Each structure stands twice: as structure tokens, then as C-alpha cells.
């Protein structure tokens, strides 16, 4: 029993003595003094116990874990490899009596030198490095944002200076024009006034002569003078009348440029601050997976996806046959393979739409590309690999004996829906994992990196989960129901692009929708205007960035996404 900074010797305490322990036994969970530890060591059953000094014990006290079951308060004694669980005796009896059980003491041997401990150390170290790298990237991001903020401030001030300079120049030009026109008008007015001043002087002179005549001249002289001055005055009046007819009055008025005023009044801002989510990635190195790297990245918006029509494929050689197209696949070679479920055929065309051949397989439900010339095929209860060049079955991987539904290929693994489980297996048939699905009516699935996508027709919901089965997000839409337009109970086909955006066909609505990689947004990307008529199959090629869509009764459209080159 630990007391303060000392540990008591348990055997001594049992004997009514009080003595400090110098040795600690990890297996017994007790301290021993130098005398009592001798008795511990001579007991055969206790010789293999792990003894450490009390000094070392204090170093690990914070690291020790409870060795008793939290539920039953009994010591751990067993290990269930099937459920990766450490058990007490009650756990074993109550819940794991049919499992393969080993003694904990046996499986724990060599733990100190085990690869599991090494891997855990590597994961801790890599996580530490990743955190340091993340903080470094975070600091860099903050620095970049500060620089961008200051740059925008400088640019806004520069725009203002340019506007001020331009307005100053416009003002100076306008005032210069005012000055010039004012001077011209003033000159015209002055010239007119100068001419009239002369006439006024002449009139004044005549008036003075009349006064002199009245004062100094004789009657005869006045009589003659009146007629002479009258003739002069008549000419003066005629000249003044003529000048009046030529007179112009000037005014100055500012005519504002309406475009400038309208522009200034309608101008709400000098610009907008645009926030862009960059697609740069920070790599997270996870040593728990072989050479695994998880990209933490911002994906493109579904509003940026722009499909352009590339080619239309017509199955003319089967024109007299009623088709039942339930799935399709486009390969990196741009070859297209279609499933005619009703007639038990794989129909193969090249990129140009030219028919290559037919391969007969009964009860085909779904297909998935594997490399450039192989496809995985689900036929009733079997999973097969087919070579489309030779049109031969390369091998049958698994025969479940029960119906198998959707299939896809990712990370060198095949993913298959079977018996309400997602089975993950290698191309040789070795099953590496089972992921239970708790929802009913799940048929098709798609995989992108560490995300798995599937639709439950019962809940009308698209689910995104990780490889541990943890739900990441959901997307609910009443259109995700069992298609009524099909003759058989088929699901809505789906596939996913390089950014994790999910494409889904909606046969009853003649639409193809795309859901964003976080499940928050969606939009109709193809409809009847794009010749969608009961779309039943969809396939996205991540190498060529092309989307293949087929209708239930005919092949319709091959699309190319130019944004993903």
C-alpha cells in the first residue's frame, strides 16, 4: 500500500508489522521488503513474476492501468482474438463462451518486443510530427493571411489614390476650361462696350454743340445747325441700331457629366474581398497503414462541376431485343461495358461507340472496373473477374451460395454487398474485413479512399461511413426510394468522383443528382433535357474524368467533366 512517498511491505502489514518496501511485483501488485522478497522468489509459481525497484515503480505509477474488469471488478485472465477483447472470467462465461479464447498470460508474452508496441510508438511519433507539421502549416497560413490582408489594404489605398488623382485631374481640366471660356466671353463683352463708348462720346459732343448754338449762335445759325446736327444724329442712331442687332449676351453654366454622377451614385463599393478555400493539402502520415497517406483537403464545390457532352452510344445490333440495362462501367481505356440483366449479357463498346462484342453471363447485377481491361462481375451468388479483351472469365473469386448485390474496386480491394454486410477482400478471394450494415434494402455501394457510400431504400438516405463502420454523414431525400419504373427491385446506382462528390441516378425522376463530399449540398446535374429516360446505371472514371450514364432501355450519354483534367 502506497503512503505518501513510501510503499509498505504487504506481507509485513499482514503480519502486523510496518515496514517499507524496496521491491515491487507487477504481477502481484504488491510491495516487498528485502526479507519478504526472498520468500517470494523461492516460491516456484512466483519465480516468473516481474520485479522492479520501488524507485522504478514510482516512475510508472501514472502509466499503470486497471487490471480488473470495469464491469465485473474481476482480474483480467483471458483474451478473445475474434473480438480483440480482454476478458475476466465472468466476461468469458457471459459473452464469449463460443469464441476462441486464449490465456492473457500467454498472449501477453513478448509484448515488450512486439511489433504492436513498435507500431504504437511509431504512431505516437508520427502523430507528434504531424501535429508539429500542422502547427507549422497553421503558422504559415496565418502569416500568409496577414500578408494578404496588408496587401489588400495597400491595394485599396492605391485604388483610392488613383481615383483621387483622376478626380483632381478632371477637376483641373474643368476649371481650366471654365477659365478659358470665361476669358473669351469677357473679351467679347469688352469689345462691344468699347465700340459703344465711342458712340456715347459722339452723342455727348452733339449735345454740347446744341448747347453752344442755343447760347451763342444767331437764329439763322441755329436753324442751319439744327439740320446739320440732325443729319449727324441720324447716322449715329443708325449705327447704334446696327450694333444692337449684333449684341450677344453670354452666360456660364456647369453641365455635369451624368455618366459620372450615375456611376458614383450606383457604386456601392470599390470591390469585394473574396475568400477562397485553397485545394493545397497537408499530408497526414499514418503508420497504422502500409504507406498510407490521408489527404486533408478542401474539395471543389459541386456548383463548379460542369459536364460537357462527349459521345452517345447506341446498341444498334440489339435493336430488336428489349434491353434491361441495370449497370455500366467506363474503363481508363474509355471502353464502356453495359449490363443487360434481362438477357444475361455484358455489352462492350469502345470510346467512339463502336460495338466490340457480347459476353453471356446469367443473373448479372453489378460490375466494377479493375485496371484497364478487367471488370469485377456479380452474378447471382458469385463474384467473377472478366477480361473484356478476350471475353473470358479469368477466375471466380467467391461463391457465397446466397445473393450478392453491388460491387466496387478501390485500393486494390473488392467491396461487395452480401447478407447485410460489406465484405472487403483481395483479388485472390481472401476476405480481410466485414462491415455490418444495420439498414435494410442496401444494394449498390461506392468507395473513395477511406469512405464507403451506400443507399438504404427503406430510409431513403445516402450514408457515408469509414472502414470501421463509423457514420460520417448522411443525406436524406425522398427521391432515394425503390425505383418504380423498373421491372425488378433494383436500387439507385451511384458512383463517386476524385473529390468525394457522389453521383446518383434517379430513374423515376429522369434525373442524375450530385451530392457534395460533406453531404451538405446537392443539385440536379442531368435531366430530361440531357435525354435522361429512366437512368439506371452510372460509372465515373477517375483517370479520364468521364461520367457514363445509361438508361434502363437504352444507352444515353457519355459525359466529360472538363474541370477535373
C-alpha positions in Angstrom: 0.0 0.0 0.0 1.4 3.3 -1.0 1.5 6.0 1.7 2.8 9.4 0.6 6.1 8.7 -1.0 6.6 5.3 0.5 5.2 1.8 -0.2 4.5 -0.6 2.6 5.6 -4.2 2.5 2.3 -6.1 2.2 3.4 -9.4 3.8 4.7 -7.4 6.8 1.4 -5.5 7.1 -0.4 -8.8 7.0 1.8 -9.9 9.9 1.0 -6.8 11.9 4.4 -5.1 11.1 5.1 -1.8 9.5 8.0 -1.9 7.1 8.8 0.0 3.8 9.1 -2.0 0.6 12.2 -1.9 -1.6 10.8 -4.2 -4.4 7.5 -4.1 -6.3 6.0 -7.1 -8.1 4.0 -6.0 -11.1 2.2 -9.4 -11.2 1.2 -9.5 -7.6 0.6 -5.7 -7.4 2.3 -5.6 -4.0 5.5 -4.2 -2.4 8.1 -6.4 -0.6 10.8 -5.6 1.8 14.3 -7.2 1.3 13.4 -10.1 3.6 9.9 -10.8 2.3 11.0 -10.8 -1.4 13.3 -13.8 -0.6 10.2 -15.8 0.3 8.5 -14.5 -2.9 11.5 -15.7 -5.1 11.8 -19.2 -3.6 8.1 -19.9 -4.4 8.0 -21.8 -7.7 4.8 -20.2 -9.0 6.1 -16.7 -8.3 9.6 -17.0 -9.8 8.5 -15.8 -13.3 6.9 -12.6 -11.8 8.3 -9.3 -12.9 10.1 -7.5 -10.1 11.2 -3.8 -10.2 12.7 -1.5 -7.6 10.4 0.9 -5.7 12.2 3.8 -7.5 11.2 2.4 -10.8 7.7 1.7 -9.5 7.3 5.5 -8.9 8.3 6.1 -12.5 5.4 4.0 -13.8 2.6 4.6 -11.3 0.9 7.0 -13.6 1.2 4.6 -16.5 -0.3 1.6 -14.9 -3.8 0.6 -16.0 -6.5 -1.1 -14.0 -6.0 -4.9 -14.4 -9.6 -5.6 -13.3 -12.7 -5.7 -15.5 -14.6 -2.4 -15.1 -17.9 -4.3 -15.3 -17.3 -7.2 -13.0 -14.4 -6.0 -10.9 -12.6 -9.3 -11.5 -9.0 -9.6 -12.8 -8.4 -9.9 -16.5 -7.4 -13.5 -17.3 -8.4 -14.2 -20.9 -8.2 -12.7 -24.4 -10.7 -13.1 -27.3 -8.9 -12.7 -30.6 -12.2 -12.7 -32.5 -13.4 -9.6 -30.8 -10.0 -8.2 -29.8 -11.2 -8.0 -26.2 -9.5 -8.6 -22.8 -11.8 -10.6 -20.5 -12.4 -11.6 -16.9 -13.8 -14.9 -16.1 -17.4 -13.5 -16.0 -17.0 -11.8 -19.4 -15.8 -15.2 -20.8 -18.8 -17.1 -19.3 -21.5 -14.5 -20.2 -20.5 -13.3 -23.7 -17.6 -15.2 -25.2 -18.1 -18.8 -24.3 -18.3 -19.8 -28.0 -15.3 -17.7 -29.1 -11.7 -18.7 -29.5 -10.2 -17.8 -26.1 -6.5 -17.7 -25.0 -5.0 -17.1 -21.6 -3.9 -13.5 -21.2 -0.6 -14.5 -19.7 0.2 -16.5 -22.9 -0.8 -13.9 -25.4 1.0 -11.1 -23.4 4.4 -12.8 -23.7 6.8 -10.8 -25.8 4.6 -7.7 -25.7 7.7 -5.5 -24.9 9.4 -6.6 -28.1 6.2 -7.0 -30.2 5.6 -5.2 -33.4 2.3 -3.9 -31.9 4.3 -1.9 -29.3 6.7 -0.7 -32.0 3.8 0.3 -34.3 2.2 2.2 -31.4 5.5 4.0 -30.7 5.8 4.9 -34.4 2.2 6.1 -34.4 2.8 8.3 -31.4 6.0 9.7 -33.0 4.3 10.2 -36.4 1.3 11.9 -34.7 3.7 14.2 -32.9 5.4 15.0 -36.2 2.1 15.5 -37.8 1.0 17.9 -35.1 4.2 19.8 -35.4 3.7 20.0 -39.2 0.1 21.0 -38.8 1.1 23.9 -36.4 3.8 24.9 -38.8 1.3 24.9 -41.7 -1.1 26.8 -39.4 1.6 29.5 -38.7 2.4 29.7 -42.3 -1.3 30.1 -43.1 -1.7 32.9 -40.6 1.4 34.7 -41.9 0.1 34.4 -45.5 -3.3 35.7 -44.4 -1.6 38.7 -42.7 0.5 39.5 -45.7 -2.6 39.1 -48.0 -4.6 41.4 -45.6 -1.9 44.1 -45.7 -1.5 43.7 -49.5 -5.3 44.3 -49.9 -5.1 47.3 -47.6 -2.3 48.7 -49.8 -4.2 48.0 -52.9 -7.3 49.7 -51.6 -5.3 52.8 -50.7 -3.7 52.7 -54.1 -7.1 52.5 -55.8 -8.2 55.5 -53.7 -5.1 57.4 -54.7 -5.7 56.6 -58.4 -9.3 57.8 -58.0 -8.2 60.9 -56.2 -5.6 61.7 -58.9 -8.1 61.1 -61.6 -10.7 63.3 -59.9 -8.1 66.0 -59.3 -7.1 65.9 -63.0 -10.8 66.0 -64.1 -11.4 69.0 -61.7 -8.3 70.8 -63.0 -9.3 70.3 -66.6 -12.9 71.5 -65.9 -11.6 74.6 -64.1 -9.1 75.3 -66.9 -12.0 75.1 -69.4 -14.0 77.4 -67.2 -11.3 80.0 -67.1 -10.7 79.8 -70.9 -14.4 80.3 -71.7 -14.9 83.0 -69.1 -12.0 85.0 -70.7 -13.4 84.6 -74.2 -16.9 85.7 -73.1 -15.4 88.7 -71.2 -13.3 89.7 -74.3 -16.5 89.7 -76.4 -18.3 91.9 -73.9 -15.4 94.3 -73.6 -15.1 94.7 -77.3 -18.8 95.5 -77.6 -18.6 98.0 -74.7 -15.5 99.7 -76.3 -17.3 100.3 -79.6 -20.4 101.7 -77.8 -18.2 104.0 -75.7 -17.1 105.8 -78.9 -20.8 106.3 -79.9 -21.6 107.7 -76.5 -18.8 110.3 -76.8 -20.1 111.3 -80.2 -23.6 111.8 -78.8 -22.2 113.8 -76.0 -20.3 116.0 -78.5 -23.6 116.7 -80.4 -25.3 117.6 -77.2 -22.6 120.1 -76.4 -22.9 121.7 -79.8 -26.6 122.1 -79.3 -26.0 123.9 -76.1 -23.4 126.2 -77.7 -25.8 127.0 -80.6 -28.5 128.0 -78.1 -26.2 130.1 -76.1 -24.0 131.9 -78.7 -25.4 131.4 -82.3 -27.9 133.6 -84.2 -31.3 132.5 -85.2 -30.0 131.8 -88.7 -27.1 129.8 -87.5 -29.3 127.8 -85.1 -31.6 127.0 -88.0 -28.8 125.8 -90.2 -27.1 123.9 -87.2 -30.3 122.0 -86.3 -30.4 120.4 -89.8 -26.7 119.7 -89.8 -26.6 118.1 -86.3 -29.9 116.2 -87.1 -28.2 114.5 -90.1 -25.2 113.6 -87.9 -27.5 112.2 -85.2 -29.4 110.2 -87.8 -26.3 108.4 -88.8 -25.4 107.8 -85.2 -28.8 106.3 -84.5 -28.5 104.0 -87.5 -25.0 102.9 -86.3 -26.3 102.2 -82.7 -29.3 100.3 -84.0 -27.0 98.2 -86.1 -24.7 97.5 -83.1 -27.8 96.5 -81.0 -28.7 93.9 -83.6 -25.3 92.4 -83.3 -25.3 92.3 -79.5 -24.8 88.9 -77.7 -25.2 88.1 -74.1 -23.1 85.4 -72.6 -23.8 83.1 -69.5 -21.8 80.4 -67.9 -23.4 77.2 -66.5 -21.9 73.8 -65.4 -23.2 70.8 -67.2 -22.4 67.8 -65.1 -21.4 64.5 -66.9 -24.5 62.4 -66.0 -22.5 59.2 -66.5 -20.0 60.2 -63.8 -22.8 61.0 -61.3 -24.7 57.9 -62.1 -21.5 55.8 -61.8 -20.7 57.4 -58.4 -24.2 57.1 -57.1 -24.6 53.5 -58.2 -21.2 52.5 -57.0 -21.7 50.6 -53.7 -18.1 49.6 -53.1 -14.7 49.7 -54.6 -14.6 45.9 -54.8 -15.2 42.7 -52.9 -13.0 40.7 -50.6 -13.0 37.1 -52.0 -12.3 34.3 -49.6 -11.0 31.2 -51.5 -10.7 27.8 -49.9 -7.4 26.5 -51.3 -7.0 23.0 -52.6 -3.5 22.7 -51.1 -3.1 19.6 -49.0 -1.4 18.7 -45.7 -0.4 15.1 -45.7 -1.1 13.1 -42.6 1.3 10.2 -42.3 -0.4 7.2 -40.6 1.9 4.4 -39.7 -1.0 2.2 -38.8 -1.5 1.5 -42.5 1.1 0.5 -45.0 2.4 3.6 -46.8 -1.0 5.2 -46.0 -1.4 8.9 -46.6 -4.6 10.7 -45.8 -5.2 13.9 -47.7 -6.8 16.7 -45.7 -8.0 18.9 -48.5 -10.8 21.3 -49.5 -12.8 19.9 -52.3 -14.3 21.8 -55.2 -17.9 22.9 -54.9 -20.5 20.9 -56.8 -21.5 24.2 -58.4 -18.2 24.2 -60.2 -18.9 20.8 -61.8 -19.6 21.4 -65.5 -20.5 18.4 -67.6 -19.9 18.6 -71.3 -21.5 16.1 -73.7 -18.8 13.8 -75.2 -20.5 10.9 -77.0 -23.7 8.9 -77.4 -23.6 5.1 -77.6 -26.4 3.3 -79.4 -26.8 -0.5 -79.3 -27.9 -1.0 -82.8 -27.0 -4.6 -83.1 -29.6 -5.4 -80.4 -32.3 -3.1 -81.8 -34.9 -6.0 -81.9 -34.1 -7.1 -78.4 -35.8 -5.5 -75.4 -32.9 -4.4 -73.2 -32.8 -4.2 -69.4 -29.7 -2.2 -68.6 -29.1 -2.2 -64.8 -25.4 -1.2 -64.6 -22.5 0.2 -66.6 -18.7 0.8 -66.3 -16.3 3.0 -68.1 -12.6 1.9 -68.0 -9.4 4.0 -68.2 -9.2 2.9 -71.9 -12.6 4.6 -72.3 -14.2 1.3 -73.2 -17.8 1.1 -72.0 -19.4 -2.1 -70.6 -23.1 -2.4 -70.0 -25.1 -5.0 -68.1 -28.2 -6.3 -69.9 -29.7 -8.1 -66.9 -32.8 -9.5 -68.7 -30.9 -11.1 -71.5 -27.8 -12.1 -69.4 -25.2 -10.2 -71.4 -22.2 -7.9 -71.0 -22.3 -5.5 -73.9 -18.9 -3.9 -74.8 -18.3 -0.8 -76.8 -15.2 1.4 -77.4 -14.9 5.1 -76.8 -16.3 6.0 -80.2 -19.4 4.0 -79.5 -18.4 1.1 -81.8 -19.7 -2.3 -80.8 -16.9 -4.7 -79.8 -18.7 -7.8 -78.5 -21.1 -9.5 -76.1 -20.3 -11.9 -73.3 -23.1 -14.1 -71.9 -23.4 -14.4 -68.1 -26.6 -15.2 -66.2 -28.1 -13.1 -63.4 -25.7 -10.2 -63.6 -26.4 -7.5 -61.0 -23.4 -5.1 -60.9 -20.0 -4.6 -62.4 -16.9 -2.6 -61.5 -13.7 -1.7 -63.5 -10.4 -3.4 -62.3 -7.5 -1.8 -64.1 -7.6 -1.2 -67.9 -9.1 -4.4 -69.2 -10.6 -6.3 -66.3 -14.0 -6.0 -64.6 -15.4 -7.5 -61.5 -18.8 -9.0 -62.0 -21.5 -10.0 -59.5 -23.6 -12.9 -60.9 -26.3 -14.2 -58.5 -24.2 -15.7 -55.7 -20.7 -15.4 -57.3 -18.0 -12.8 -57.8 -16.1 -13.2 -61.0 -13.3 -11.4 -62.8 -13.7 -11.0 -66.6 -11.2 -10.0 -69.2 -13.1 -7.7 -71.7 -10.5 -8.2 -74.4 -10.7 -12.0 -74.5 -14.3 -12.0 -73.2 -13.4 -14.8 -70.9 -13.9 -15.4 -67.1 -10.4 -15.1 -65.6 -11.5 -16.7 -62.3 -14.3 -17.0 -59.9 -13.2 -15.4 -56.7 -16.0 -16.2 -54.3 -19.2 -18.4 -54.4 -21.3 -17.3 -51.5 -24.3 -19.5 -52.2 -26.5 -16.5 -51.4 -27.4 -13.4 -53.5 -24.7 -10.9 -53.9 -25.5 -7.3 -54.8 -23.4 -4.2 -55.5 -19.6 -4.4 -56.1 -16.8 -1.8 -56.5 -13.0 -1.8 -56.6 -10.7 0.6 -54.7 -7.3 0.5 -53.0 -6.6 -3.0 -54.6 -9.6 -4.4 -52.8 -13.0 -5.5 -53.9 -16.0 -4.3 -51.9 -19.2 -6.3 -52.1 -22.7 -6.1 -50.6 -23.7 -9.5 -49.2 -26.1 -10.5 -46.4 -26.3 -7.0 -44.9 -22.5 -6.9 -44.7 -19.9 -5.0 -46.7 -17.3 -7.7 -47.5 -13.8 -6.5 -48.3 -11.5 -9.0 -49.9 -8.4 -9.3 -52.1 -8.4 -10.4 -55.8 -7.5 -13.9 -54.7 -10.7 -14.1 -52.6 -9.1 -13.6 -49.1 -11.6 -11.7 -47.0 -9.9 -9.0 -44.9 -12.9 -7.4 -43.2 -16.6 -7.5 -42.7 -18.5 -4.2 -42.1 -22.1 -4.8 -40.9 -24.8 -2.6 -42.3 -27.7 -2.0 -39.9 -30.1 -0.7 -42.6 -32.4 -2.7 -44.8 -32.6 -2.6 -48.6 -29.0 -1.7 -49.3 -27.8 -2.9 -52.7 -25.2 -0.7 -54.5 -22.2 0.9 -53.0 -19.2 3.1 -53.9 -15.8 3.7 -52.3 -13.5 6.7 -52.4 -10.2 6.5 -50.4 -11.3 5.6 -46.8 -15.0 6.5 -47.3 -17.7 4.0 -48.2 -21.1 5.1 -49.6 -24.4 3.3 -49.9 -28.1 4.0 -50.1 -30.9 2.5 -48.0 -34.1 2.4 -49.9 -36.0 1.9 -46.6 -34.7 5.1 -45.0 -34.3 6.9 -48.4 -30.9 8.0 -47.2 -27.3 8.1 -48.6 -24.8 7.1 -45.9 -21.1 7.8 -45.8 -19.1 5.6 -43.4 -15.4 4.9 -42.7 -13.8 1.4 -42.7 -14.6 1.0 -39.0 -18.3 1.4 -39.8 -18.5 4.8 -38.1 -21.1 7.0 -39.7 -19.5 10.2 -41.1 -22.6 11.9 -42.6 -26.0 11.2 -44.2 -28.0 12.7 -47.0 -31.8 12.2 -46.9 -34.1 12.7 -49.9 -37.5 11.1 -50.6 -36.4 10.5 -54.2 -33.9 7.9 -52.9 -36.6 5.2 -53.0 -37.0 1.9 -54.7 -37.4 2.8 -58.4 -41.0 2.1 -59.5 -40.2 2.3 -63.2 -38.0 -0.8 -63.2 -39.5 -4.3 -63.8 -37.3 -5.7 -61.0 -36.3 -4.5 -57.5 -33.2 -2.6 -58.4 -31.6 0.2 -56.4 -30.4 3.6 -57.5 -26.9 3.3 -58.9 -24.2 5.6 -57.5 -20.5 6.4 -58.0 -18.1 9.0 -56.6 -15.5 11.3 -58.3 -12.0 12.2 -57.4 -13.1 14.8 -54.8 -15.6 12.6 -53.0 -18.7 14.1 -54.7 -21.4 11.4 -55.1 -23.4 10.9 -58.3 -26.8 9.1 -58.0 -29.3 8.2 -60.7 -33.0 8.8 -60.0 -34.9 6.6 -62.5 -38.4 7.7 -61.6 -37.5 11.4 -61.9 -35.3 11.0 -65.1 -32.5 12.8 -63.2 -28.9 12.4 -62.1 -28.0 14.3 -58.9 -24.6 15.1 -57.4 -24.1 15.4 -53.6 -21.2 17.3 -52.2 -18.4 15.4 -50.4 -19.7 16.5 -47.0 -23.3 15.7 -47.7 -24.4 19.3 -47.2 -25.3 20.3 -50.7 -26.8 18.7 -53.8 -28.1 19.6 -57.2 -29.6 18.1 -60.4 -26.8 17.7 -62.9 -28.6 15.8 -65.7 -32.3 15.6 -66.5 -34.7 15.0 -69.4 -33.1 17.9 -71.3 -30.0 15.7 -71.4 -32.0 12.7 -72.7 -32.3 11.1 -69.2 -35.1 8.5 -69.5 -35.1 6.1 -66.6 -31.4 6.3 -65.9 -30.3 3.0 -64.3 -26.5 2.8 -64.3 -23.7 5.3 -63.6 -19.9 5.0 -63.6 -17.2 7.6 -63.1 -13.7 7.1 -64.4 -11.2 8.9 -62.2 -8.4 8.5 -64.7 -10.2 10.1 -67.7 -12.6 12.3 -65.6 -15.6 10.9 -67.5 -19.1 10.1 -66.4 -21.1 7.3 -68.1 -24.8 7.1 -67.7 -27.1 4.5 -69.2 -30.9 4.4 -69.4 -32.9 1.3 -68.5 -33.8 0.6 -72.1 -31.0 2.3 -74.0 -27.6 3.8 -73.6 -27.9 7.5 -73.4 -24.9 9.7 -72.6 -21.2 9.7 -72.1 -20.1 12.9 -70.4 -16.8 14.5 -69.7 -16.1 16.8 -66.7 -13.6 19.4 -68.1 -13.0 20.8 -64.6 -11.1 17.7 -63.5 -8.3 17.4 -66.0 
